[in-house]
Amino acid sequence: MKTDIEDFDIVSSKGKASFDEGLESIMKNVMQLSLDNPIPLAISYHAGVSTWHQFMYIDEVDIYDAKYQDNNGSVKVLTAYEQKLLQWLIGYVRENIDTHKPGSDLPSFYTKDGFTEYTQSRRKLYRFKSRYRGTSAEKKREQDERRKSIEEHIVEFATKVKKATTDLLEKHKEKMTSEKASGATGQNENENRAANE
């Protein structure tokens, strides 16, 4: 199933982004967005980008929680959907540039169909990762349980060592006390014998 970007209603503001011809063509031809849409406004306001050359060097992390300024001067955050579209656009451009595809440094390389294909493959990858993430979550839970079990054994062992050490010290004190007492009693007996002689 092919989904077109224009099937979604994106709320636009009254301000207008100012881009060079290359970046403007990406917004209009690939994304099919007007320059008063929050996505181009966020590229301009949040990232400070106004040219295609600058846009080629943006990474997805550069626009997390991207904000834009509307016509009233209010600063707003992109919706989750707008944020995702902007990240996908950057991903689409970065993937082609990073793999050194011929012509990927030119805005004319990018098309609406290419973007749609990129988003579909990205969704498949996301679903794949989500499917197997559960397995890794189970592994993490098992590791946490094993670590907890090991920690419990260490605490239990430390408690036994402490108890054994305390018992040994008590026995040693008793022995020393009894030796002193028997030594004192033995000394008293020797003194009594010496006095009787």
C-alpha positions as CSV (number, residue, x, y, z in Angstrom):
1,M,0.0,0.0,0.0
2,K,1.4,3.4,-1.0
3,T,0.7,6.3,1.3
4,D,1.1,9.9,0.0
5,I,2.2,12.6,2.3
6,E,-0.7,14.8,1.2
7,D,-3.1,12.3,2.7
8,F,-2.2,13.7,6.2
9,D,-3.4,17.0,7.5
10,I,-0.5,19.0,8.8
11,V,-1.4,22.1,10.7
12,S,0.5,25.1,9.2
13,S,1.3,28.4,10.7
14,K,1.3,31.9,9.1
15,G,5.1,32.5,9.1
16,K,7.2,31.5,6.0
17,A,10.6,29.9,5.9
18,S,13.2,31.5,3.6
19,F,15.3,28.9,1.7
20,D,17.5,28.9,-1.3
21,E,16.2,27.3,-4.5
22,G,17.6,23.8,-3.7
23,L,16.1,23.4,-0.3
24,E,12.8,25.0,-1.4
25,S,12.5,22.4,-4.2
26,I,13.0,19.6,-1.6
27,M,10.2,21.0,0.5
28,K,7.8,21.6,-2.4
29,N,8.6,18.6,-4.7
30,V,9.7,15.8,-2.3
31,M,7.8,16.7,0.9
32,Q,5.0,18.6,-1.0
33,L,5.0,21.2,1.8
34,S,4.6,24.9,1.6
35,L,7.2,27.1,3.2
36,D,4.7,28.1,5.9
37,N,4.4,24.6,7.2
38,P,5.9,23.8,10.6
39,I,8.5,21.5,9.2
40,P,10.3,24.0,7.0
41,L,9.8,26.6,9.7
42,A,11.5,24.3,12.2
43,I,14.4,23.7,9.8
44,S,14.9,27.4,9.6
45,Y,14.2,28.3,13.2
46,H,15.5,25.4,15.2
47,A,18.4,24.3,13.0
48,G,19.2,27.7,11.6
49,V,19.4,26.2,8.1
50,S,18.4,28.1,5.0
51,T,20.4,26.5,2.1
52,W,20.5,23.0,0.6
53,H,24.3,22.9,1.3
54,Q,23.6,23.4,5.0
55,F,20.8,20.9,5.1
56,M,23.0,18.2,3.7
57,Y,25.0,18.3,6.9
58,I,22.1,18.0,9.3
59,D,21.8,14.8,11.3
60,E,18.6,13.5,12.8
61,V,19.8,14.2,16.3
62,D,20.2,17.8,15.4
63,I,16.4,18.3,15.2
64,Y,15.1,16.3,18.2
65,D,12.3,18.3,19.9
66,A,12.5,20.8,17.0
67,K,10.8,24.1,17.5
68,Y,9.5,26.7,15.1
69,Q,8.2,30.2,15.4
70,D,4.7,30.9,14.1
71,N,3.5,34.2,12.6
72,N,2.4,35.4,16.0
73,G,6.0,35.0,17.3
74,S,5.0,32.1,19.5
75,V,7.6,29.2,19.7
76,K,6.0,25.8,19.3
77,V,7.3,22.3,19.2
78,L,6.7,20.1,16.2
79,T,4.0,17.4,16.7
80,A,5.3,13.8,16.9
81,Y,4.1,13.3,13.3
82,E,5.9,16.4,12.0
83,Q,9.1,15.4,13.9
84,K,9.0,11.9,12.4
85,L,8.6,13.3,8.8
86,L,11.5,15.7,9.4
87,Q,13.7,12.9,10.8
88,W,12.8,10.7,7.8
89,L,13.6,13.5,5.3
90,I,17.0,13.9,7.0
91,G,17.5,10.2,7.0
92,Y,16.6,9.9,3.3
93,V,19.2,12.6,2.4
94,R,21.9,11.3,4.8
95,E,21.5,7.7,3.6
96,N,22.1,8.7,0.0
97,I,25.0,11.1,0.8
98,D,26.7,8.8,3.2
99,T,26.7,5.9,0.7
100,H,28.1,8.3,-2.0
101,K,25.3,7.7,-4.5
102,P,26.1,9.7,-7.6
103,G,24.2,13.0,-7.7
104,S,23.0,12.7,-4.1
105,D,24.6,16.1,-3.3
106,L,22.1,17.7,-5.7
107,P,18.5,18.5,-4.7
108,S,17.2,17.2,-8.1
109,F,18.4,13.7,-7.0
110,Y,15.6,13.5,-4.5
111,T,12.0,12.6,-5.4
112,K,8.7,12.1,-3.8
113,D,8.7,8.4,-4.8
114,G,12.2,8.0,-3.5
115,F,11.2,9.5,-0.2
116,T,8.1,7.2,0.0
117,E,10.3,4.1,-0.8
118,Y,12.8,5.2,2.0
119,T,10.0,5.6,4.5
120,Q,8.5,2.2,3.7
121,S,11.9,0.5,4.2
122,R,12.4,2.4,7.4
123,R,9.1,1.3,8.7
124,K,9.9,-2.3,7.9
125,L,13.2,-2.0,9.7
126,Y,11.4,-0.5,12.7
127,R,8.8,-3.3,12.8
128,F,11.6,-5.9,12.5
129,K,13.5,-4.3,15.4
130,S,10.3,-4.0,17.4
131,R,9.5,-7.7,16.9
132,Y,12.9,-8.8,18.1
133,R,13.3,-6.2,20.8
134,G,11.0,-8.3,22.9
135,T,13.5,-11.1,22.8
136,S,16.3,-8.8,23.9
137,A,14.0,-7.4,26.6
138,E,13.5,-10.9,27.9
139,K,17.3,-11.5,27.8
140,K,17.8,-8.2,29.7
141,R,15.2,-9.3,32.3
142,E,17.0,-12.7,32.7
143,Q,20.3,-10.9,33.1
144,D,18.8,-8.6,35.7
145,E,17.4,-11.6,37.6
146,R,20.8,-13.4,37.4
147,R,22.6,-10.3,38.6
148,K,20.1,-9.9,41.4
149,S,20.6,-13.5,42.3
150,I,24.3,-13.1,42.4
151,E,24.0,-10.0,44.5
152,E,21.7,-11.9,46.9
153,H,24.3,-14.7,47.2
154,I,27.1,-12.2,47.8
155,V,25.0,-10.5,50.6
156,E,24.2,-13.9,52.1
157,F,27.8,-14.9,52.0
158,A,28.9,-11.6,53.5
159,T,26.3,-12.1,56.3
160,K,27.7,-15.6,57.0
161,V,31.3,-14.4,57.1
162,K,30.3,-11.6,59.5
163,K,28.4,-14.1,61.7
164,A,31.3,-16.5,61.7
165,T,33.8,-13.8,62.5
166,T,31.6,-12.5,65.3
167,D,31.3,-16.1,66.7
168,L,35.1,-16.6,66.5
169,L,35.7,-13.3,68.3
170,E,33.3,-14.2,71.0
171,K,34.9,-17.6,71.5
172,H,38.3,-16.0,71.6
173,K,37.2,-13.5,74.2
174,E,35.6,-16.3,76.3
175,K,38.8,-18.3,76.0
176,M,41.0,-15.3,77.0
177,T,38.6,-14.5,79.9
178,S,38.7,-18.1,81.1
179,E,42.5,-18.3,80.7
180,K,42.8,-15.2,82.8
181,A,40.4,-16.5,85.3
182,S,42.1,-19.9,85.4
183,G,45.5,-18.2,85.4
184,A,44.4,-16.1,88.3
185,T,43.0,-19.1,90.1
186,G,46.2,-21.1,89.3
187,Q,48.3,-18.2,90.5
188,N,46.3,-18.0,93.7
189,E,46.7,-21.7,94.3
190,N,50.5,-21.4,93.8
191,E,50.6,-18.5,96.2
192,N,48.6,-20.5,98.7
193,R,51.0,-23.5,98.4
194,A,54.0,-21.3,98.8
195,A,52.5,-19.6,101.9
196,N,51.7,-23.0,103.4
197,E,55.2,-24.3,103.0
